Amino acid sequence: MIRFRQGTWHALFYWWGGVNRKIITAGIGYFVVVTMMYYFEITFHTYMSTSDQAIHAMAGFVVFLLVFRLNQCMGRYNNAEAAAGKLFARMQGLTSILLLNMRGPDGVPLPADGRWSEKEKTMATEYTELSIVVKLNCIRLSLATVIAFLMHSRLLNAAKDALGDLEDDVMIQVMYFYVRLQGLLYPAEMEIIDNALLVTWHRNGKYRAECCRHLPEAMIGGETVIGKHGSEDGRTVASLPQATLNLLLLAMRQALDKPWGFPERVLNTVADAAQEVRYRMSELETVVAQPLPLAYIQHCHSLLVMFALCYPLSIDPESGLMNNIVMPVSIFWAMLGIEMISSLLENPMGDDETDLNLLEQVHILEANAKFSFDISERHSMDLKKNLWQPLDDFGMGARHERTQVQEEPPGKSPLRTFETYFTWVDMPHHLLEWLLMNHGRVGEVHEAHWRHGLSRLRARLELALSKASEKMQTTHGNAYLKVGQSPNCAQDESDEEYSAWISNLMNIVKQDPSNFCHHLVFNGATMHNVQQQQQASPADDSEKTRGRAALMRRLTHRVAVYGDQTLKSTAFENDRRAAHRLSREETGELQTLSQRSGFA
């Protein structure tokens, strides 16, 4: 949703993010029609004589239906907004409950003198490590659940609105969410995700998504881009967030009633929170899958068209331009605006300027998970002692066992820091552009459009990324660069222009504290992805890399590991050469998608 300063009249003049941009074409067309009607009436001295009561009655019917439709759509929007807020609030609460209720080293009984024996130190360290593993699983699977839900909502939108066809922009978002899942899940877990997914590419250049149904082998057409190939028994496509939530619940069970885990009674709270998450996800899926009935929409549109045609013909041409042209166009503009707003609000789970910015909620969940982990691990020792510090500060006679502890497992070790297990990586430029244009502040959106232009923005990004790829190969060979690090080589004039332009764009992004440019990846998953890529030699994969689907999977693996594609290596070059061996049509489509996604 485009953000703006509330209570200001400047909203009247905004172009991007408003409704005027969406109805101006129809408004101009109606102005031309009304003008032609007026010219016809003036020329032939005739008009449709209709009583004012009839016109008022028709106008009343149209306004009633449009306003009622707007109320219905606004209600759906408000319900979806509330459900999304409760979904992420429950997920944050679930994560915090699990992280803060893990016993860890507290499961080892404290000695009377407050000193650990070597056996107790070893046991406390073991308990700490076991609890950390469960906490890591809780964080990454919670993030995977909400990301899978966003991906599922995009696929569900395509299945219900476009017969499964995915536009390029939506496909890029789907690929980004898939890459995010690769950066959080281990290969065995990703296999479950692949079994529940099916996105195919067809010779007509279309990407097609399947959603929540069983497909016989004969019904699966095209090449599989995301997901597993069908077997003789066909493919069963399921809901992604339900699968990842089941993985989360399975991970929680590992710590149930363990001396280092959480008490069994905590399971009731966890189960209630998980059920609430399921309910809210199902509620949001219903908003996407169940639009308003066609009969109601058809009747609203029919009455609007009838009124728009009959009203100008019923006005006496002698009454002047104001009554014959200006007022009919103004009334039509108002009614069409209500209809357009209703259409925009009916499904808030898409990627338009009026839809909910759920990626921001994911980022908030990531930030809160980091601090919950730090509180439960990195700062846990000091915090537990500080809770009982008033006993000494105010000279109280009572004593607590925590105030007597003299030696404990080191609380500042690298194993107890969040950054040991997770890394913040840059988001692809295309996603930054999408976030800015659809969920940024209205002033920033206008500045980006007017100063840089959306088409020029994409063209320069693709040009810069391709040049960076060439320079990395010719200058650095197999060098691996950090995310955001540029190759140290001479720049031509176009590179300098791009650098200045991207600097201005990033300044626009940085001006608003609500903007974000990074996401989390789990280091354990990325290590396994790197190992898989190193084990797969180009010679052994010559047959596999001929297909478009295998190439896309290899490219997405690289994005999962290295974020915004500053990695340029020999393996990546081999993938590019394999892509050139494809037909011209396939190669052009692959390069377009990978470049626009920030993959190449």
N, C-alpha and C positions, 0 to 999 in steps of 0.2 A: 504494500500500500504506500502510495506517495505521501510523504509527511509534509506538513505545512504549519505555519504559526496560526493557532486558533484565535478567532475573534478579530481577524483582519479582513479588510475589504479588498486587499490585494488579490485574494483568491478569485475575484471577478475577472481578472485579466490574465490568469495563468492559462497556458495552452496545453502543455504536457501534463498529464495526470487528471485533466478535467473532462467533462462530457462534451464540450463544444467541438473539440477536435473530431469526435466520433460521429457527430450528427450534422456537421457542416455540409458534407456532400449531399445528403438527402435534403437539407434545408435549401441549398442553392437550386437543386433540381425542382423542388416544390415552388420556389420563387419564380423560376422560368415558366412552369406550368400555369401558375396563377396569373402571371403577366400575359401569357398567351390567351388565357380565358378572358381576361379583362379587355384585351385588344379585340377579341372576337365579339364580345358583347357591345363594345363601343362601335364597331364597324357595322354590325347587323342590327343594332338597336333592340336587342332582346336579351332576356335573362330568365332563369327559372324562378318563377314566382312561388315562394313557399312562405308559410306563416312563421312568425317568430317562435311560436310555441313548439312547432315541429323541430326546428333547428335546436332550440333550447333543450328539448327532450332528448334528442340524439346526442348532443354535447354532454348532457348529464349522464347518460348511459356510458359514454366513452370514458369520461373522467372517473366515474365510479369504478369501472373495471380496471382502469390503469392504476388508480390509487390503491385499490384493493390488491392488485398484483404487486405493487411496490411494497405494501405492508407485508405481504407474504414473503417476498424476497428479502426484505430487511430483517424479518423474523428469522429466516434461514441463516442469514449472515450473522446475526447476533448469536444464534444458537451455536453456529460453527465456531465463532470467536470464543464463546464461553467454553465449549468442549475442548478446543485446542489449548486454552489456558489451563483447564483442569488436567488435560493429558500431560502437559509438560510439568505442571506443578506436582502431580502425582509421581512422575518419573524422577523429578528432583528429590522429592521426599523419599521415594524408594531407595535411591542411591545413598542419600544421607543416612537413612536408618541402617542400611547394611554396613556402611563404612564406619559409623560411629558406635555400633553395637558389637563389633567384633572384639573379642577378648584379647586376642594376640598374646603377648607375654604376661598379661594379667591372669592367664589361666594357670600359671605356675605359682604355687603358694609362696608368699613372702616369708623369708626366714625371720626369726625373732630378733636377731641383731641387725637386720637390714642388709646383710652382706650375702651375695650370691656365692654358692659353691660352684665349682667347675661344671658339675653335672647340671645344676640348675641353670647356669649360664647357657649351656648347650641346649637345654630344653627350651629356655626362653627364646633363644635365637631361632630355633626350629619353629616354635609357635608363631614368632613374628613373621617368618618367611611364609608359612602356610596361610596366615591371615592376609598377608600382602597379595598373595596369588589370587585369593578369592575376591579381594577388593579390586584388583586389576580386571578380573573377569566381569565383575559387576559393572565397572565403569565402561569398558569397551562394548559389552553387550547391551547396555542401556543406550549408548550412543548409536550402536548398530540398529537397535529397534526403532528409534525415531527417524534415522536416516532411511531405513527400509520402508517406513511408513510414508515418507515423502516420495520415495521412488514409486511405491505402490499407488499413491494417489495420482501421479503423472500417468502411469500405465492405465489406471482405471478411467481417467479422463479420456484418454485416447480410445479405449475400448467402447465407452458409452457414447462419445460425441462424434468420433470420426471413424467408426468401424475398425478401430485398432491401428489406423495409420498415424505415425508419429512424424510431426514436422521436424525440420532440422534443429530448430532451437530447443524443442522439447527433447529430442534425441540426445542432444549434447548434455542437457541436464540429467537425463537418465544415465548416460555414461559417467557423468561426474558422481552421481550417487553410487553407482556400481563400483567406481574406483574408491570411493570413501569406504565402502564395505570391505573391499580388498585390503585397505589399510588398517582395518580393525579386527578382522577375523582370520583365523588360521585356515590353512588349505582344506582340512576336513570339514570345517564349518562352512567355508565357501562352497564346497560341493553340495551341501544341503541347499544353499541359496540358489546355486545353478540349477538344481533339480526342480526348484519352485518357480523358475523364471523361463521365459521364452520370448525373445525378440529376434525377428528374422528380417533379412534384407531380400528384396525381390528385384527382378531384372528391370522393372519399370522405375527403379530408383526410389522406391518407397520402403520405409521401415515399418514393420507391423508388430504390434504387441498383443500377446494373449494374456488373459486375466481370469484366474479362478475357474478353470474348466478342464475337462479331460479331452484330449485330442487323439484320435486314432492316427496311426502312422500315415495313412493316405491323405489326411487333412493338413499335414504339416508341409507347407511349401516354402521355397526360398532357402537361403543359407542362414544358419543360426549364428547370430552375432553375439547375443548374451544368453547364457543358459547352456544346457546340455542337449546334444542331439537326441532325437527320438529313437526309441527302441521298437522292436516288433509289436510290443503291446501299446505303443503310443506314448504320449506325454501327459502328465497331470500337473497343471499349473495351479499353484496355491497362493495364499496371501503371504507376502514376505514378512510383514511385521509380526504376524502370529508365529511364524517359524522362529524368528530371532527372539521373541519374548519367551518361547518355550526353552530356547537355549539359555536364556537368563535365569529362568526358574530352575533349570537343571544345575546351573553353576551355584545357585544359592543353596541347594541341597547339600553341597559338599561340606558346608560349614555348619550344618544343622546339628545342634546338641553336641558339638565337639568342645573339648576344653579350651581350644584356641578360637572357636567359632562364636556363634551367638546362641542364646538360650532358645529352647523349643517354643516358648510362648511368643517369641518375636515373629515366628512363622505366621501367626494369625494376622498381624499387622501387614506383613509382607504380602500374604495372599490377598488381603483386601485391596491393597494398593495395586497389585498386578491385575486383579479383576476389574478395578476401576479403569486402568489403562486400556484393557481390552474393550470395555464398554464405550469409552470415549473414542477409540479408534473406529469401532463399528458405527458409532453415531456420525462421525465425519465421513466414513465411506458411504453411508446412506445419503448424505447431502450430495455427494458426487454422483452416485448411481441412480438416484430417484429424483429427477427434475420435476417441475410442475407439469401437469397433464397437457398433452397436445391440444385437446379440445378447448381448454381455457385460453391457451396462447393463441390459437387460431381465431377464436371469437374476438379477442382483444384486437388483434391485427386487422380483422375484417371490419370491425366498427370504426377503427381509426382511419382506414383507407376510405370508407364510405363517407365519413364526416369531412375528411380532408378534401374530397372531390365535390361534395354537395354544398358545403358552406360557401365557397367563393361564388358558385353559380346562383346562389339565392340572394345575393346582395345587388341592390340597384346600382348600375354602373354610374349613374348620375351623382352618386354620393361621394365620388372622388377617389383618389389613389389611397388615401389613408384607410378607408373602410374596405376597399376592394383588393388591395395588395398587402399593405403593411400589417393590418390586423390579422388577416388569415395566416400569413407567414409566421407572425409572432405566436398565434395560438397553436399552429402546427409545431413550431419549434418547442414550445413548452410541453405539449403532449408527447412528442417524439423523445424529448429529453427524459421524461418520466419512464417511458418504455425502455430506453437505452440503459438508464440507471438500474432498472429492474433486471435487465439481462446481465449486467455486470455483477450485481449483488447476488444473483441466484446461486452461483457456484463460487464460493470464496476460496476453493482449494486449488485453483489453477496458478498461472504465472503472469497474470495481468497486473495493471497498475492499481487496481482496486482489491486485489486478493491479499490474503493474509501472508505476512512475511514469517513463515515458520522456520526458515534457515536462521533467522536471528534468535529464535527460541532454542535452536540446536546449539548455537554458539554460547548462549547463556548457560545452557546445561553443561557444556564443556568447561566453561570457566568455573562454575560452581563445583563441578566434580573435582577439579584441581585443588581448590581450597578445602574441600571436605577431606580429600586424601591427605593433604598436608596437616590439617588439624588432627586427624586420627593417627598419623605416623610421625611426621617430622617434628611436630610440636607437642606430641602427646605427653612426653615425660614432664616437660615444664608446666604444661597446663594442669596436669593432675596434681602436681605439687602446689601450684598456685591456688587451686580450689580450697585447700586446707591451710593456706598461709595465714588467714585471720586468726587461727589458734595461737600462733606465736606473736602476731602483730598486736593483739589486744590482751596478751597475758592470760589466756584461758588455760585451765588446768587439764582439760581433756587432750588426748593425743590420738592421732590417726596413724595407721600403719604406713601410709604413704609419706608422712613427714619424717619417718625414721629410715627410709631407704637411703643407703649410702652408695650402692653400686647397682646399676641396671644395664641392660644391653644398650649400646650406643644409639641414642635417638637421632643423631645427626649424620649417620652413615649414608653413603650413596644409595643403599638399598631402600631407604625410607624417604627418598625424594621423588616427586612426581615426574621430574624431567628425566629420570633414569629409564622410565618405561614409556613415556609419551613424548612426542615432538610436535611442535607447532610448525606447520609448513604453509607456504603461500597458496592462496586459491588461484585457479586458472584465471587469466585475464578476461576470458569471455564471461565467467561467472561474476567477476567484479563489475563488468559492464552491465550485466543483467540486473544485479542487485542495485546498482546506482540508478538505472533507468526505470525500474519498477518499484523500488522501495526506498529510494534516496529522498533527500529533502528537495522540495519543488524548485528552489532557487538553483541548486546544484544540477538538477536535471536540465533546466533551461540553459544553464551555462554550458553544459557538456554538448547539448544539441546545437546551440547557436555558434559556439566558438570552434567546435571540432567536427560536428556532424556524425551521426551514427554510422553511416556507410563508410565514411572516411576513417572512423575509429577502427572498424573491423579490418579494413584494408591495410591500415598501417600496422596493426597488431600482427596480421598474417605475414606481411613483408618483413617486419622486424624479427619475428620468430624464425622464418626461413633463413634470413641472413645470419642470425645467431647460430643456426644449425651448421651452415656452411663454414663459418669461421671456426667453430669449435672443432670440426672435422679436419680442416686444413692446418690449423694452428696448434691445437692441443691434442689431437689424436684421441687417445682413450681417457683423457682427463675427466675426472668427476668434479663438478663444481657444486658448492652449496646453493641452496635455494636463494634466488635473488642476486647471486654473484654473476657478474658479467665477464666475458672473456677479455683479457688484457691485450687487445690488438687495435690496430689503427682503425679509425672510423671515417667513413666518407660523409659527404654532406647530408645524405638522406638519413644516416644513422644519427647524426647530431640533431637533425630536425625531429626524428622520432624520440630521442632522449629528452629533448626539451618538451615535446608534447606529452610524453608519458609522465614526466615530472609534474606538469601542470595538472594532468588527470589525477595523479596521486595526491596532489595538494587539495584538489576538490574533495577527494575521498576523506582525507585527514581532517578537513575542516569540521566535519560532523562527528561528534563522539559516538554516535549510534552506529556508524559504519564499522565494518570489520573486514579483515583481509586474510585471515588465517583459519586453519582448522587442524584438528588433532589427528595424528596417526599413531598407531600402536607399534612400538619398535619390534616387539616379538613377531608380529605379522609381517612387517617389512623385511626382517631378516630371513624369514622363510621364503618370501617372494624373491629376494635376491638369490638365495640358494637354488631355487627352481630355475631362475634365468641362467645362472652360471652352469648348472648341470645340463641344460639343453643346448647342445652345440648346433650351429647352423647347418652342418652337413647332415646330422641326424634328423633335423626338422625340415629338410628340403621338401618333403611331401606335405607336411602339415602346413607350412607357410605359404603354400600355393593358394590356399583358400582365403577368402576375404575374412571369414569369421576368425580363423586362427590369428591372422594379422591383427585384427582388432583386439583380441584378447591379449596378445603380446604387448601391444601399445598401452593398453589400460593397466597392465602389470607395471609398466614403467612409470606411469603417472601415479599409481598407488605408492610406489617407493620414493619417487623423487618430486612429487608435488607438481610444480609449474613447469616441468620439462626443461630444466636447465641441464639435464644429463644428456650428453651426446657421446656415444661410445661406439665401438666397433660392432657390438651386437645390435645397437639401434640402426646403424648404417646397413647391416645385413637385412634387417626388416624392411628398410626403405628400398633396397635393391629387390627384395622379394616382391614388394608392392609394384615395382616397375615391370615385373614379369607378368603381371595380370593384364587383362585387356584394358584398352584405353578408357572405356566407360567406367569400369570398376576402379581403376587407379584414380581417375579424376574425382570420383565420388568419395573415395577413401581419403585422399589428400584434403579435400574440402572440409570434410567432417573433422579430421584430426587437427587441421590447422585452426579451424574455428573453435575447437575445444581447447586449444592450447596444448595439444598432444605432440605437435611436430614443430 
